């Protein structure tokens, strides 16, 4: 088996008090750039743990990216025939 292409995903995080925001960026081999966003909010009774906020916000940003990739793939598969497709999920 050989690898045809590789994707690198860039993640950035911003902290503002109890809120963590994440942005994910992937550049595809066709030149498309997709950006996903996610956030998390620490409950006021929980102790501060930056890493946990980053993990939750990052997972949500990656989920957003995943949904965009599925939508893009669905559009590309449907394009040649013009026939509507069932959702990929």
C-alpha positions as CSV (number, residue, x, y, z in Angstrom):
1,X,0.0,0.0,0.0
2,X,1.2,3.5,-0.8
3,X,0.1,6.9,0.5
4,X,-1.4,9.0,-2.3
5,X,-1.7,12.3,-0.4
6,X,-1.3,13.6,3.1
7,X,-3.3,16.2,4.9
8,X,-1.9,18.5,7.6
9,X,-4.4,20.1,10.0
10,X,-3.5,23.3,11.7
11,X,-5.1,24.0,15.1
12,X,-5.2,27.3,17.0
13,X,-6.6,27.9,20.4
14,X,-7.7,31.1,22.2
15,X,-8.5,31.3,25.9
16,X,-10.7,34.0,27.4
17,X,-11.6,33.4,31.0
18,X,-13.6,30.2,31.2
19,X,-14.1,30.0,27.4
20,X,-11.8,28.2,25.0
21,X,-12.1,28.6,21.2
22,X,-10.5,26.4,18.6
23,X,-10.0,26.9,14.9
24,X,-8.9,24.0,12.6
25,X,-7.6,24.5,9.0
26,X,-7.0,21.8,6.4
27,X,-5.7,22.3,2.9
28,X,-6.8,19.7,0.4
29,X,-4.8,18.5,-2.6
30,X,-7.4,20.2,-4.9
31,X,-6.5,23.6,-3.4
32,X,-9.6,23.8,-1.2
33,X,-9.2,25.2,2.3
34,X,-11.7,24.2,5.0
35,X,-12.0,25.8,8.4
36,X,-13.7,24.3,11.4
37,X,-14.6,26.0,14.6
38,X,-15.4,24.8,18.1
39,X,-15.6,26.1,21.6
40,X,-15.9,25.0,25.2
41,X,-16.9,26.7,28.4
42,X,-15.7,25.7,31.8
43,X,-18.4,25.3,34.4
44,X,-17.8,27.8,37.3
45,X,-17.6,24.9,39.8
46,X,-14.9,23.0,37.9
47,X,-11.2,23.7,38.6
48,X,-9.2,25.3,35.7
49,X,-7.7,22.8,33.4
50,X,-6.6,24.5,30.1
51,X,-5.8,21.2,28.4
52,X,-9.4,19.9,28.9
53,X,-10.9,23.0,27.4
54,X,-8.5,22.7,24.4
55,X,-9.4,19.0,23.9
56,X,-13.1,19.7,23.9
57,X,-12.9,22.8,21.7
58,X,-10.5,21.0,19.4
59,X,-12.7,18.0,19.1
60,X,-15.6,20.2,18.2
61,X,-13.6,22.0,15.6
62,X,-12.5,18.7,14.1
63,X,-16.1,17.5,14.1
64,X,-17.0,20.7,12.2
65,X,-14.3,20.0,9.6
66,X,-15.4,16.3,9.3
67,X,-19.0,17.4,8.5
68,X,-17.7,19.9,5.8
69,X,-15.5,17.1,4.3
70,X,-18.5,14.8,4.1
71,X,-20.6,17.5,2.4
72,X,-17.8,18.2,-0.1
73,X,-17.4,14.5,-0.9
74,X,-21.2,14.1,-1.3
75,X,-21.3,17.1,-3.7
76,X,-18.4,15.7,-5.8
77,X,-19.9,12.2,-6.0
78,X,-23.3,13.5,-7.1
79,X,-21.9,16.0,-9.6
80,X,-21.0,13.6,-12.5
81,X,-24.4,12.0,-12.7
82,X,-26.5,14.9,-11.5
83,X,-28.5,12.5,-9.3
84,X,-29.2,13.4,-5.7
85,X,-27.4,11.2,-3.1
86,X,-28.5,10.0,0.3
87,X,-26.4,11.7,3.1
88,X,-23.1,9.9,3.8
89,X,-23.8,9.6,7.5
